[in-house]
Amino acid sequence: MAGRRAVPAQRGGGPITAIAARRRLRRLFGVPDTPAGTQRLVRPVAVLAGVAVLVLGGGWVFVPVGLAVAVGLDRLLRRIEPPGARRQRLREAADLPLAADLLAAALRAGAPVDGAGVAVAEAVAGPLGVRLGRVARALRLGAEPADAWQPLAEVPAGERIGAAAIRSAASGAALAGALARVADDLRAGRSAAAEAQARRAGVLIVLPLGLCFLPAFILAGLVPVIVAVLGDVL
């Protein structure tokens, strides 16, 4: 209308609008804007440690030492995986073969990829179900396959499902068969890893048994013999 002033196009554009759009997409797909949990406390703890070194040192000579302690502690703490993140990672890895099988079954039944993702997300639930829900919503919104399947890239071996889906979208090949093969490979790899852990546990058990057996053998077997020999000699 003539009575209304048109807002300049540049006022709504620019980097502020782009950042706001990315934040809306993150909220839509369920991606947090900031790190959650204990990761938020890493930098304050590192800074406090550096300040404590500076205060206890009692001089400006300790400023480089405090900075080194703060930087080193920050990097060290960020490498430590929080218990909640570890539990989530293990659960996602455990649910991934079942999710691949369910996706393959849904696709064989004639469901579209996004519909199959929604159904499997509800069936699997948990953190992996949340990621599959993000994938399904992104596909329904028309996102590129490489972008839509990105949430699964953070799951151990989840990039294989995303790669199979991307290849299927590019070449038109059947995705159900590829997902079934991925599920079989994941189960075989899990069985091999469990067998390797069992063998490693058997090797590690030998050390405490040896530490307990050797002192007992020395005290019960060698010490009486040595005492008897020394008694006869002396």
C-alpha positions, -999 to +999 in steps of 0.1 A: +000+000+000+011+036-006+006+046+030+032+021+043+069+026+039+088-003+024+114-017+047+148-017+030+159-051+018+193-047+032+179-043+067+165-078+068+195-093+050+231-097+060+248-118+085+223-113+113+195-128+093+218-157+082+227-164+119+191-163+129+181-187+101+208-211+112+196-210+147+160-217+136+172-246+116+192-259+146+161-256+168+140-273+142+164-302+138+171-304+175+207-293+174+218-274+204+234-240+199+259-244+228+276-273+243+256-289+271+266-304+304+300-302+319+316-289+288+303-254+297+324-255+329+357-264+312+368-229+304+358-213+338+376-241+356+407-237+335+407-199+340+403-204+378+432-228+379+454-203+361+444-175+384+451-198+414+486-205+402+491-168+397+478-160+432+498-187+449+529-178+431+526-142+443+543-125+415+540-115+378+567-140+371+541-167+374+519-152+347+533-174+319+529-204+342+493-195+350+485-191+313+502-224+305+482-242+332+449-226+320+455-236+284+468-270+292+439-278+316+414-265+291+427-288+264+429-318+288+394-314+301+379-311+267+394-344+257+377-362+285+344-376+274+315-369+299+298-400+313+265-389+298+280-385+263+297-419+267+264-436+276+247-419+247+274-430+223+273-466+234+235-467+232+235-452+197+261-477+186+241-505+200+208-494+184+223-487+150+221-522+135+185-525+145+177-491+130+194-501+097+173-533+096+141-515+103+148-488+077+155-516+052+122-533+061+102-501+058+117-493+024+110-528+011+074-523+022+072-493-001+076-464+024+095-433+013+128-426+029+115-398+051+084-418+061+106-448+070+129-425+090+099-412+110+086-447+117+120-461+127+127-430+149+095-437+168+104-475+171+140-471+182+135-440+204+164-429+225+192-406+212+194-425+179+157-420+174+161-383+179+188-382+152+167-402+128+138-378+134+161-349+124+171-368+092+134-374+084+124-338+090+153-325+069+144-348+040+108-337+041+119-301+039+139-309+008+174-307+022+202-323+002+210-359+012+245-350+023+231-324+047+200-344+058+220-374+069+246-354+087+232-361+122+241-398+118+277-389+110+284-383+148+273-419+156+300-446+155+296-463+121+266-441+114+283-425+084+280-458+066+242-455+066+245-418+054+269-428+027+246-456+015+216-432+014+236-405-005+248-430-031+212-443-035+199-407-040+226-400-066+224-433-085+189-445-079+201-478-065+180-496-040+188-485-005+172-514+014+198-539+003+226-516+012+211-509+047+207-547+053+244-552+044+254-524+067+234-539+096+251-573+090+285-558+089+278-538+121+267-570+139+297-589+127+320-561+138+304-560+173+308-598+177+345-595+167+350-566+191+333-586+220+355-616+213+386-594+213+376-579+246+370-613+261+404-624+250+420-593+264+402-597+297+416-633+299+451-619+294+446-591+320+433-616+346+466-634+345+484-604+360+465-602+393+465-640+396+502-640+392+507-612+417+486-632+442+501-667+434+538-658+434+540-644+470+519-674+482+542-698+464+573-682+478+559-681+514+544-716+514+570-734+492+603-717+491+606-701+526+602-734+546+628-751+524+652-722+528+646-721+566+652-758+569+684-757+549+697-727+569+688-746+601+708-776+591+738-755+579+739-733+610 
